[in-house]
Amino acid sequence: MQAKLWTARLVFFMAGIGITVWAIVIPYIKIRFHLGDGTLGLVLLAGGTGGIAVMPLAGMAVARWGSRNCIAGTALLMCLLLPALGAAPSPLVFTALLFIYGANFGALDVAVNAQGAVVEAMSGRLHMSGFHACYSLGTLASALVASLMLKLGGTVLMLCVFSATVVLAGLTQNFRLVPKSGDAPPTGQHFAWPNRRTLILGLCCYAAFMTEGACTDWSAIFLRFSRGMAIDAATLGYAAFAVMTALARLTGDRLAMRLGQPVVMRLGAALGVAGFALAVLVNSGIAGVVGFGLVGFGTGNMAPLLFSAAARVPGMAAHHSMPAVVAIGYAGFLTGPVMIGLVSSHFGLGSAFGVDAVLLGLAFFGARSVA
């Protein structure tokens, strides 16, 4: 069991690397092709469209081939796509590659969370926050390595190739995961509409993932262009978000068992709103970095709690409810930043972060659904 736990943590770590390299590429693409905020938001829509489109198919794939096999296939494809993103010769090619990358990462996200839910159920204890802590550690390690590599004169393409190599090395341990025979058996239905509980979980997940997407894609841009920080220093906003997210998740399982999952959800939403307020209302780069860190600490445990609850929704099989919640949440991660870009182009990036804070406030009232 310990081998499966550690390997599950490893694949979450690998997923964190994949999403962070995507985040690091974004500001360089903006500068390289001279894209405005609105145009960049529309480019990012390609990733969201791909991710959302693949979600129903991802659930079917997990039911048919097992989460372990799906992790292997999508991780291999991610390793091929990362260098391609870094070497994209034009905005059009980058947009097309981002569509494919978003679709592939969406399927990977479903697969790793399905595997995490299986391992958690087999162990009889809460582990999902710990798994997502490893995802956050992957984002943190990747962000810090990227900052150092770029500061020393490395290129984005070099970063993409290096990250793909690290993921390939981790994938050699994939055989230790729970095989298809250990996944929840399919119900016979290929598709099922989400019930009320699943929809509430999904909408809360949308707010949590929109926050993660906003900090992933826009924190460095906000600190660079709204607070005047150098681009290598501006990445510290996302690094702070990743550090505090990881810290919250490392203690999240124990905290949820002690205080209760709804209480942890409510506290997290409130802290996230406070963090956005600090970043937007105080005209200081340091305040922005601290604010994004507070957002990460507040919202870090929201997605793990929601995914864990999605695996035990009454009246729905896990391979139906889990992809549904992940799909709605993934829509927040990938279409939320598009919304941020469009609002920013008319009202400024600070106002766009305010929209995100309002959605987190609404998620506060849906916390009962994770009980």
Beta strands, then each sheet from edge to edge (+ up, - down):
end
